[in-house]
């Protein structure tokens, strides 16, 4: 008959803290390091004392207006990304047209042309 092993609360908290800090790759590694034989022992400690990220649970409480706000903000971000992409495309087209126009007009130094017409000398 095996003896029942009782772990102190301080020991349990130390093991959980080390897991949360990333000292061990997983619960099995922590159990091996400390000689904890029960397969579910550390999981039970986490359920009782640990943070929710070790249980892989995310609980998010939102008011209805917050949910709507998040949806609106995500939509706005998509619209802004699209507008930025369009602006970049417009800029590239304008730059290409300027190069073609300068080449057609016999202007070799595009940067010099830009400086002269921007008022910079």
Buried (B, 14 or more C-beta within 10 A) or exposed (E): EEEEEEEEEEEBEEBBEBBBEEEBEEBEEBBEEBEBEEEEBBBEBBEEBBEEEBEEEEEEEEEEEEEEEEEEEEEEEEEEEEEEEEEEEEEEEEEEEBEEEBEEEEBEEBEEBEEEEEEEE
